[in-house]
């Protein structure tokens, strides 16, 4: 089930871990399900064991190289499922503008264009994790940022951080909070206010304060409307 497997990988890439029982054998006569797929990922070295919860195992992505492969897979799947083709060159230019100019407008344009291509049917089933996966996939088009998703800072989890990655030098680092709003009265504005309050809280954390040239933005959409809003300390 390609779509079900995609959901598993999406959970893994956005939450940084996934929980399932470790299976030591596969019985294809009885089917191949979520837990089988996760155990297969472990057997192939695409996840590693990082903990235990009673009879369940906590799996995580073993390193950043493997994480990069997951992002590449998401790009291929998004293109396949939605009959779209990412313009790698314009995306790279947009990320360069983030890194060297502190300009989010080109990236906002790229994201808006992709959202316009996605079918209404897909967007009806969208929630914040889908949106986060999409944004992560677009940002991963270059390798000069360390992309951190759901990073823990003093028991707070920030959706996306773009951090300096040696040996590359960038002029700006980024904190992104993502919100996906429902198409109903006030939900968009409520989510927007909520996101801004969250970011202001993150900016008070010592580990965040210590990051040089950090830009912080709320990325909010409901499928039809998209905004990237700068939030200042």
DANORHU-V619761 format. One record per residue. N is the residue number from 0. RES is the residue in three letters. PHI is phi in radians with two decimals (* if undefined). NEAR is the number of other ideal C-beta (glycine too) atoms within 12 Angstrom. D_FIRST is the distance of its C-alpha to the first C-alpha in Angstrom with 2 decimals. Layout:
{{N,RES,PHI,NEAR,D_FIRST} {N,RES,PHI,NEAR,D_FIRST}}
//
This chain:
{{0,UNK,*,13,0.00} {1,UNK,-1.07,15,3.78} {2,UNK,-1.19,16,5.59} {3,UNK,-1.12,18,5.37} {4,UNK,-1.14,26,6.26} {5,UNK,-1.07,26,8.66} {6,UNK,-1.11,25,10.17} {7,UNK,-1.09,32,10.90} {8,UNK,-1.16,37,12.60} {9,UNK,-1.11,31,14.34} {10,UNK,-1.08,32,15.77} {11,UNK,-1.15,41,16.91} {12,UNK,-1.30,41,18.59} {13,UNK,-1.54,36,20.33} {14,UNK,-1.67,26,21.40} {15,UNK,1.25,29,22.07} {16,UNK,-2.75,27,20.75} {17,UNK,-2.60,37,18.19} {18,UNK,-2.03,26,19.04} {19,UNK,-2.88,28,17.48} {20,UNK,-1.27,22,19.09} {21,UNK,-1.44,26,19.38} {22,UNK,-1.71,23,18.27} {23,UNK,-1.74,13,20.50} {24,UNK,-2.75,13,18.67} {25,UNK,-2.11,17,15.43} {26,UNK,-2.02,12,15.64} {27,UNK,-1.19,10,13.05} {28,UNK,-1.17,7,14.99} {29,UNK,-1.69,11,13.99} {30,UNK,1.85,13,10.21} {31,UNK,-2.36,19,8.29} {32,UNK,-2.08,20,8.00} {33,UNK,-0.89,25,9.15} {34,UNK,-1.13,29,12.50} {35,UNK,-1.09,26,11.58} {36,UNK,-1.11,31,9.83} {37,UNK,-1.14,36,12.99} {38,UNK,-1.13,27,15.26} {39,UNK,-1.14,26,13.97} {40,UNK,-1.03,33,14.78} {41,UNK,-1.14,29,18.11} {42,UNK,-1.10,19,18.82} {43,UNK,-1.57,14,18.43} {44,UNK,1.50,16,20.68} {45,UNK,-1.53,29,18.49} {46,UNK,-2.41,35,19.41} {47,UNK,-2.26,25,22.59} {48,UNK,-1.44,25,23.94} {49,UNK,-2.16,18,26.34} {50,UNK,3.12,15,27.16} {51,UNK,-2.43,14,26.80} {52,UNK,-2.26,16,26.64} {53,UNK,0.96,9,27.90} {54,UNK,-1.67,12,25.25} {55,UNK,-1.85,19,22.58} {56,UNK,-1.87,26,22.39} {57,UNK,-1.69,25,22.42} {58,UNK,-1.90,36,20.64} {59,UNK,-2.48,28,21.61} {60,UNK,-1.26,33,21.43} {61,UNK,-1.23,23,24.29} {62,UNK,-2.82,14,26.07} {63,UNK,-1.25,22,26.34} {64,UNK,-1.10,14,25.55} {65,UNK,-1.15,24,22.03} {66,UNK,-1.07,30,21.70} {67,UNK,-1.07,27,22.83} {68,UNK,-1.10,24,20.06} {69,UNK,-1.06,37,17.47} {70,UNK,-1.05,35,19.41} {71,UNK,-1.08,23,19.45} {72,UNK,-1.10,28,15.68} {73,UNK,-1.06,36,15.64} {74,UNK,-1.09,30,18.31} {75,UNK,-1.07,20,16.48} {76,UNK,-1.19,27,13.37} {77,UNK,-1.11,31,15.89} {78,UNK,-1.16,22,17.82} {79,UNK,-1.15,16,15.06} {80,UNK,-1.24,21,13.77} {81,UNK,-2.08,26,17.41} {82,UNK,0.89,11,19.35} {83,UNK,-2.14,24,21.60} {84,UNK,-2.30,17,23.32} {85,UNK,-1.16,30,24.69} {86,UNK,-1.54,20,28.37} {87,UNK,-1.01,19,28.55} {88,UNK,-1.17,15,32.34} {89,UNK,-1.22,21,32.97} {90,UNK,-1.14,28,30.48} {91,UNK,-1.07,24,32.35} {92,UNK,-1.06,22,35.61} {93,UNK,-1.13,32,34.46} {94,UNK,-1.23,34,33.65} {95,UNK,-1.03,24,37.01} {96,UNK,-1.13,26,38.68} {97,UNK,-1.09,38,37.14} {98,UNK,-1.25,32,38.30} {99,UNK,-1.87,20,41.73} {100,UNK,-2.02,19,42.84} {101,UNK,1.21,23,41.20} {102,UNK,-1.87,23,40.15} {103,UNK,-1.58,33,36.91} {104,UNK,-1.05,20,37.52} {105,UNK,-1.06,27,35.89} {106,UNK,-1.18,38,32.66} {107,UNK,-1.03,29,32.85} {108,UNK,-1.10,22,33.19} {109,UNK,-1.09,34,30.12} {110,UNK,-1.12,38,27.99} {111,UNK,-1.09,26,29.48} {112,UNK,-1.13,22,28.74} {113,UNK,-1.16,35,25.01} {114,UNK,-1.06,33,24.90} {115,UNK,-1.19,19,26.76} {116,UNK,-1.38,23,24.23} {117,UNK,-1.01,28,21.21} {118,UNK,-1.19,18,20.79} {119,UNK,-1.03,15,22.38} {120,UNK,-1.08,11,19.28} {121,UNK,-1.10,23,17.39} {122,UNK,-1.18,27,20.56} {123,UNK,-1.09,16,20.87} {124,UNK,-1.65,17,17.82} {125,UNK,-1.29,28,19.12} {126,UNK,-2.46,25,20.71} {127,UNK,-1.08,28,22.59} {128,UNK,-1.18,26,19.83} {129,UNK,-1.08,32,18.10} {130,UNK,-1.09,36,21.62} {131,UNK,-1.10,34,22.33} {132,UNK,-1.07,38,19.38} {133,UNK,-1.05,44,20.63} {134,UNK,-1.11,46,24.18} {135,UNK,-1.04,40,23.40} {136,UNK,-1.10,39,21.67} {137,UNK,-1.17,41,24.76} {138,UNK,-1.19,41,27.15} {139,UNK,-1.38,35,25.63} {140,UNK,-1.14,32,26.87} {141,UNK,-2.10,28,29.93} {142,UNK,-2.07,23,30.59} {143,UNK,-1.61,26,33.97} {144,UNK,-1.93,34,32.77} {145,UNK,-1.53,25,31.30} {146,UNK,-1.65,40,28.55} {147,UNK,-1.97,32,28.36} {148,UNK,-1.95,38,25.90} {149,UNK,0.96,29,26.86} {150,UNK,-1.19,27,29.85} {151,UNK,-1.58,18,32.09} {152,UNK,-2.30,25,35.70} {153,UNK,0.93,15,37.92} {154,UNK,1.16,11,35.09} {155,UNK,-1.98,22,34.03} {156,UNK,-2.00,23,30.70} {157,UNK,-1.62,36,30.94} {158,UNK,-0.97,39,27.93} {159,UNK,-2.51,40,28.71} {160,UNK,-2.14,35,31.64} {161,UNK,-1.85,41,32.60} {162,UNK,-2.03,32,34.98} {163,UNK,-0.96,23,37.30} {164,UNK,-2.27,20,35.96} {165,UNK,-1.06,12,38.55} {166,UNK,-1.63,8,40.02} {167,UNK,-1.38,19,39.19} {168,UNK,-1.97,15,41.57} {169,UNK,-2.14,30,40.58} {170,UNK,-1.56,22,42.98} {171,UNK,-2.43,30,40.68} {172,UNK,-1.95,31,38.05} {173,UNK,-2.40,41,35.85} {174,UNK,-2.09,39,34.61} {175,UNK,-2.12,44,32.08} {176,UNK,-1.85,41,31.24} {177,UNK,-1.95,41,28.51} {178,UNK,-2.37,37,28.55} {179,UNK,-2.00,36,26.37} {180,UNK,-1.70,32,28.57} {181,UNK,-1.44,23,28.01} {182,UNK,-1.49,18,29.87} {183,UNK,-2.51,11,32.61} {184,UNK,-0.98,10,36.22} {185,UNK,1.30,14,37.01} {186,UNK,-1.10,19,33.51} {187,UNK,-1.07,26,33.60} {188,UNK,-1.18,20,37.07} {189,UNK,-1.11,18,36.37} {190,UNK,-1.14,31,33.37} {191,UNK,-1.10,29,35.55} {192,UNK,-1.09,21,38.36} {193,UNK,-1.07,24,36.10} {194,UNK,-1.12,35,34.67} {195,UNK,-1.12,27,38.19} {196,UNK,-1.09,18,39.47} {197,UNK,-1.05,29,36.68} {198,UNK,-1.09,37,37.48} {199,UNK,-1.03,21,41.19} {200,UNK,-1.18,23,40.51} {201,UNK,-1.05,35,38.56} {202,UNK,-1.19,28,41.46} {203,UNK,-1.54,17,43.83} {204,UNK,-1.29,26,42.07} {205,UNK,-0.96,11,44.16} {206,UNK,-1.14,21,41.30} {207,UNK,-1.38,30,40.40} {208,UNK,-1.03,16,44.10} {209,UNK,-1.37,13,44.62} {210,UNK,-1.33,28,42.20} {211,UNK,-1.40,14,44.30} {212,UNK,0.88,21,43.85} {213,UNK,-1.51,31,40.99} {214,UNK,-1.89,33,39.91} {215,UNK,-2.14,38,38.03} {216,UNK,-2.46,40,36.11} {217,UNK,-1.71,39,34.14} {218,UNK,-1.90,41,31.31} {219,UNK,-2.25,39,30.72} {220,UNK,-2.68,38,28.99} {221,UNK,-2.18,28,27.93} {222,UNK,1.72,30,26.29} {223,UNK,-1.66,20,29.59} {224,UNK,-2.00,24,31.90} {225,UNK,-2.45,34,31.66} {226,UNK,-2.39,28,34.30} {227,UNK,-2.07,33,34.84} {228,UNK,-1.92,27,37.77} {229,UNK,-1.29,26,39.91} {230,UNK,-2.12,30,40.91} {231,UNK,-1.70,14,44.11} {232,UNK,-1.20,18,45.35}}
//
